[in-house]
Structures are given as structure tokens and as C-alpha cells.
Amino acid sequence: MSRDACAEIPPVSSDYVPKGTYETVGGLKTCKHGNIYIYIYVIGPPSATRAIIDLYDVFGLSPQTLQGADRLSAALDALVIVPDFFAGVYAQHEWLPPDTDEKKEAFARFRAEQAALPKNVEKLLAVRRAAAERWPSTTDRWGAFGLCWGGKVAVLVSGKANEGPSRLFKATGAAHPGLLAAEDAEALTTPHICLPSSDEPADVVAQYKEIYARLGKTGVVETYGTMFHGWMGARSNLADEKNKAEYERGYNQVADFFDKYL
């Protein structure tokens, strides 16, 4: 991230107002889901030569997530889009922890319906194809970055099928990734940054590091040991100075990574 870009990025704020716009990338045809229209948040120059699809956590289009998207765009002078795959139907904070039968049922239903991984991977690929046509200046310089649930979707498109026109992702990443699994690291075909919190399984994080070293994968695995699951997404408390500082450091690290590999 250049010094000039860094100087232009506003400080992290607990009352931030997102700077982007909303539009649809529509008429997306997939063999599995028919015609779908995806509502997306867009920030950055339309003539950008590189772009990132930013995948939110289960709480959707939160101000904290959109502030992160704005920071990535400003740091990289890149187009960043945040698709609303859940179409406004998000997980509710009061469901967690799922310590009653009602909460368990509500969260399980959400995960099985809105947050089902296979159909959302298909949606991501559909957005990638349509976005390449909508913003042709990006050519093949597309990345994917996800928070929690979104991190799992991002890593799932980073494996063996990551090739071909309007399909390729050049770099990917995840912060406090959900459903962290060693087999995802083994399948990676992209440079990939993984920023776990102290709440992610330490044994799987260690497996990620071992796989990167053993298989010569390009990327970064760094645990933010003083942070909790969600510190860069909708659960972040930016009125807390420690969280605010680590939120900023995390997004700066992600921006530096994409600046190098995208």
C-alpha cells in the first residue's frame, strides 16, 4: 500500500458512513438456480484494472464490513464489490450463542437455506462472470476476500477449478475464517492470506501453516491472538480502541497482500 494511498484513507470510525453505491449485476444465469439478480455494494473506480469480491459474514451488509471494503478500495485504487447473496435476510445477533431450542432452530434453518455453501459458491462464480463483463478493464485481475462464512466461500473457489476466462481468481483471503479445514489449504491454487482470531481452532491453523510450508503454497497465515471471531466484520466493536487498532491493522495487511499478488 503506497504512502499516498495510506494518507488518503480516513481513520477507522465507529460511526462510519459507507461511501459506495448499490446496483444490480443481473440476469445471471446458472444451471442450478435459474435467473437470479444479485444486489451489490460497489466502491472504487469503474475503470479499475483490478477488483475484489468482498464476501460478508452471516450478518450481511453491516457498516463495519462496508467500511472494510471502502478501505481496501482506497488502499489499492481497486474496484471492490460486496454482493448481497442473502438478499437482506441475515442471521440475527440474538441467535448467538444458540443456547435455546428456538435459537438453534433459527440458526440451523438460516445455515441450511440462505448460507448453504454449494449454492453460494455458484452465486459467487455467477457474479464473477457477470462482473467481468460489467467492468472489462479488470481483465483477469480479480480477487476474493471473505469474513467468517464468506472466508469459506472464498477458499472454496480457490481450488483446482480456479481457471479459465471469467472464472479465475488471482488472489484470495479470509479473516476469522469459518469452517476452517486443512483440505482447503491443500487445494489452494491462489496466493491466500488467512487471518484467524484466537477463537479459530489452533490445530487447524497449525495444519494450514504446515501445508503452506510443505507444499510451497504462497500466502500468509497469521493469528490475531488478542482478537475474537468477527473482529473485522459485523461483530467488530470499533468504539473499543484495541479492536479498532487491530481492525485497521488487519485491513492494512490484507490490502498489502492483494497489492502484491493481485
C-alpha positions as CSV (number, residue, x, y, z in Angstrom):
1,M,0.0,0.0,0.0
2,S,1.6,3.3,-1.1
3,R,2.1,6.2,1.4
4,D,-0.1,8.5,-0.7
5,A,-3.0,6.0,-0.6
6,C,-2.5,5.4,3.1
7,A,-2.7,9.1,3.8
8,E,-5.9,9.4,1.8
9,I,-7.7,6.6,3.8
10,P,-9.9,8.1,6.6
11,P,-9.3,6.8,10.1
12,V,-11.4,3.8,11.2
13,S,-14.6,5.1,12.7
14,S,-17.3,3.6,14.9
15,D,-19.9,5.8,13.2
16,Y,-18.7,5.4,9.6
17,V,-21.0,6.1,6.7
18,P,-20.2,3.9,3.7
19,K,-19.0,5.8,0.5
20,G,-20.1,3.3,-2.2
21,T,-23.3,2.8,-4.2
22,Y,-25.7,0.0,-4.8
23,E,-26.6,-1.6,-8.0
24,T,-27.5,-5.0,-9.5
25,V,-25.5,-7.3,-11.6
26,G,-28.5,-9.0,-13.0
27,G,-29.9,-11.7,-15.2
28,L,-27.3,-14.0,-14.0
29,K,-27.9,-17.4,-15.5
30,T,-26.8,-20.5,-13.7
31,C,-27.7,-24.1,-14.5
32,K,-28.7,-24.8,-10.9
33,H,-30.5,-21.7,-9.8
34,G,-32.2,-20.2,-12.9
35,N,-32.3,-16.5,-13.4
36,I,-31.0,-14.6,-10.3
37,Y,-30.4,-10.9,-9.6
38,I,-27.7,-10.0,-7.1
39,Y,-27.8,-6.7,-5.3
40,I,-24.3,-5.5,-4.7
41,Y,-22.5,-2.7,-2.9
42,V,-19.9,-1.1,-5.2
43,I,-16.9,1.1,-4.3
44,G,-14.0,2.2,-6.5
45,P,-13.2,3.5,-10.0
46,P,-15.2,1.8,-12.8
47,S,-12.1,1.8,-14.9
48,A,-10.0,0.0,-12.3
49,T,-7.6,-2.6,-13.5
50,R,-8.1,-4.9,-10.6
51,A,-11.0,-5.9,-8.4
52,I,-12.0,-7.8,-5.3
53,I,-15.3,-9.5,-4.5
54,D,-15.7,-9.0,-0.8
55,L,-17.8,-11.7,0.9
56,Y,-19.6,-10.7,4.1
57,D,-20.2,-12.7,7.2
58,V,-23.6,-14.2,8.1
59,F,-24.8,-10.8,9.4
60,G,-24.8,-9.3,5.9
61,L,-24.1,-5.7,4.8
62,S,-23.0,-4.3,8.1
63,P,-21.4,-0.8,8.3
64,Q,-18.2,-2.4,9.6
65,T,-17.9,-4.8,6.6
66,L,-18.6,-1.9,4.2
67,Q,-16.0,0.3,5.9
68,G,-13.5,-2.6,5.3
69,A,-14.5,-2.7,1.6
70,D,-14.0,1.0,1.3
71,R,-10.6,0.8,2.9
72,L,-9.5,-2.0,0.5
73,S,-10.7,0.1,-2.4
74,A,-8.9,3.2,-1.3
75,A,-5.7,1.4,-0.4
76,L,-5.5,-0.4,-3.8
77,D,-7.3,2.0,-6.1
78,A,-9.3,-1.0,-6.9
79,L,-13.0,-1.8,-7.6
80,V,-14.5,-3.7,-4.6
81,I,-17.9,-5.2,-4.7
82,V,-19.9,-6.8,-1.9
83,P,-22.7,-9.0,-3.2
84,D,-25.8,-9.4,-1.1
85,F,-26.2,-13.2,-1.5
86,F,-28.7,-13.4,1.3
87,A,-31.0,-10.8,-0.3
88,G,-31.4,-8.9,3.0
89,V,-32.3,-12.0,5.1
90,Y,-29.4,-12.2,7.5
91,A,-28.5,-14.0,10.7
92,Q,-29.6,-12.2,13.8
93,H,-27.1,-11.3,16.6
94,E,-29.5,-12.5,19.2
95,W,-29.4,-16.1,17.8
96,L,-25.8,-16.4,19.1
97,P,-24.9,-18.2,21.1
98,P,-27.6,-20.7,20.1
99,D,-28.5,-21.6,23.7
100,T,-32.2,-22.3,23.3
101,D,-34.1,-24.6,21.0
102,E,-35.6,-21.6,19.2
103,K,-32.2,-20.1,18.6
104,K,-30.8,-23.4,17.4
105,E,-33.7,-23.9,15.0
106,A,-33.5,-20.4,13.6
107,F,-29.7,-20.5,13.0
108,A,-29.8,-24.1,11.6
109,R,-32.5,-23.1,9.2
110,F,-30.5,-20.0,8.1
111,R,-27.4,-22.1,7.5
112,A,-29.3,-24.7,5.5
113,E,-31.1,-22.1,3.4
114,Q,-29.5,-18.6,2.9
115,A,-26.0,-19.7,3.9
116,A,-25.8,-23.1,2.1
117,L,-22.3,-23.3,0.7
118,P,-22.8,-25.0,-2.7
119,K,-25.4,-22.6,-3.9
120,N,-23.4,-19.6,-2.7
121,V,-20.3,-20.8,-4.4
122,E,-22.4,-20.9,-7.6
123,K,-23.6,-17.4,-6.9
124,L,-20.1,-16.2,-6.5
125,L,-19.0,-17.7,-9.8
126,A,-22.0,-16.1,-11.5
127,V,-21.1,-12.7,-10.1
128,R,-17.5,-13.2,-11.2
129,R,-18.7,-13.9,-14.8
130,A,-21.1,-11.0,-14.9
131,A,-18.8,-8.6,-13.2
132,A,-16.0,-9.3,-15.8
133,E,-18.5,-8.2,-18.5
134,R,-19.7,-5.2,-16.4
135,W,-16.2,-3.9,-15.7
136,P,-14.0,-5.2,-18.6
137,S,-11.0,-3.1,-17.6
138,T,-10.3,-5.5,-14.7
139,T,-9.4,-8.3,-17.3
140,D,-8.4,-11.3,-15.2
141,R,-7.2,-9.4,-12.1
142,W,-9.9,-10.5,-9.7
143,G,-9.6,-11.4,-6.0
144,A,-11.9,-12.8,-3.4
145,F,-11.8,-11.9,0.3
146,G,-14.2,-13.2,2.9
147,L,-15.1,-12.7,6.5
148,C,-16.1,-15.8,8.6
149,W,-18.7,-17.6,6.4
150,G,-17.5,-15.5,3.5
151,G,-14.0,-16.8,4.0
152,K,-15.1,-20.3,3.5
153,V,-16.8,-19.4,0.2
154,A,-13.7,-17.5,-0.9
155,V,-11.4,-20.5,-0.2
156,L,-13.8,-22.9,-1.9
157,V,-13.4,-21.1,-5.2
158,S,-9.6,-21.0,-4.9
159,G,-9.0,-24.7,-5.6
160,K,-8.5,-26.9,-8.6
161,A,-11.3,-25.5,-10.8
162,N,-9.8,-21.9,-10.5
163,E,-9.0,-21.4,-14.1
164,G,-10.5,-20.1,-17.4
165,P,-12.0,-16.8,-18.6
166,S,-14.3,-15.0,-16.2
167,R,-13.7,-17.8,-13.6
168,L,-10.1,-17.2,-12.5
169,F,-9.3,-15.6,-9.1
170,K,-5.7,-14.5,-8.9
171,A,-5.5,-14.0,-5.1
172,T,-7.8,-14.8,-2.2
173,G,-8.1,-14.4,1.5
174,A,-10.1,-14.7,4.7
175,A,-10.3,-13.1,8.1
176,H,-11.5,-15.1,11.1
177,P,-12.5,-17.8,8.6
178,G,-15.5,-20.1,9.3
179,L,-15.3,-23.9,8.9
180,L,-11.5,-23.8,8.7
181,A,-10.3,-27.1,7.1
182,A,-6.9,-28.4,6.2
183,E,-8.1,-29.8,2.9
184,D,-8.9,-26.3,1.7
185,A,-5.3,-25.2,2.2
186,E,-4.1,-28.3,0.3
187,A,-6.3,-27.5,-2.7
188,L,-5.3,-23.8,-3.0
189,T,-4.2,-22.6,-6.4
190,T,-4.0,-18.9,-5.4
191,P,-1.9,-16.9,-3.1
192,H,-4.1,-16.8,0.0
193,I,-4.0,-14.8,3.2
194,C,-5.6,-16.4,6.3
195,L,-6.0,-14.2,9.4
196,P,-7.5,-16.4,12.2
197,S,-8.6,-15.0,15.6
198,S,-7.9,-16.6,18.9
199,D,-11.3,-18.4,18.6
200,E,-10.3,-20.4,15.5
201,P,-9.1,-24.0,16.1
202,A,-5.4,-23.7,16.7
203,D,-4.7,-27.2,15.5
204,V,-6.2,-26.5,12.0
205,V,-4.3,-23.1,11.9
206,A,-1.1,-25.1,12.5
207,Q,-2.1,-27.5,9.7
208,Y,-2.5,-24.6,7.4
209,K,1.0,-23.3,8.2
210,E,2.5,-26.8,7.8
211,I,0.7,-27.3,4.4
212,Y,1.9,-23.9,3.1
213,A,5.5,-24.8,4.0
214,R,5.4,-28.5,2.8
215,L,3.6,-27.8,-0.5
216,G,5.2,-24.4,-1.2
217,K,2.0,-22.5,-1.1
218,T,2.2,-18.8,-1.5
219,G,0.5,-16.8,1.3
220,V,0.3,-15.7,4.8
221,V,-1.2,-17.3,7.9
222,E,-1.2,-15.0,11.0
223,T,-3.3,-15.4,14.1
224,Y,-4.5,-12.2,15.7
225,G,-4.2,-13.6,19.2
226,T,-5.8,-10.8,21.1
227,M,-8.9,-10.7,18.9
228,F,-12.2,-12.6,18.8
229,H,-14.0,-14.3,16.0
230,G,-15.5,-11.5,13.9
231,W,-13.2,-8.6,14.8
232,M,-13.0,-7.4,11.2
233,G,-16.7,-7.9,10.4
234,A,-20.1,-7.2,11.7
235,R,-19.2,-8.2,15.3
236,S,-16.4,-5.7,15.5
237,N,-16.7,-3.0,18.2
238,L,-14.9,0.0,16.7
239,A,-15.6,2.1,19.8
240,D,-13.1,-0.2,21.5
241,E,-9.6,1.1,20.9
242,K,-7.9,-2.3,20.8
243,N,-10.5,-3.7,18.4
244,K,-10.3,-0.6,16.3
245,A,-6.5,-0.8,16.1
246,E,-6.5,-4.5,15.1
247,Y,-9.3,-3.9,12.6
248,E,-7.2,-1.3,10.9
249,R,-4.0,-3.4,11.0
250,G,-6.0,-6.4,9.6
251,Y,-7.3,-4.5,6.6
252,N,-3.9,-2.9,6.0
253,Q,-2.4,-6.4,6.0
254,V,-5.0,-7.7,3.6
255,A,-4.5,-4.6,1.3
256,D,-0.7,-5.1,1.3
257,F,-1.2,-8.8,0.4
258,F,-3.6,-8.0,-2.5
259,D,-1.3,-5.2,-3.7
260,K,1.5,-7.8,-4.0
261,Y,-0.4,-10.6,-5.6
262,L,-3.4,-9.2,-7.5
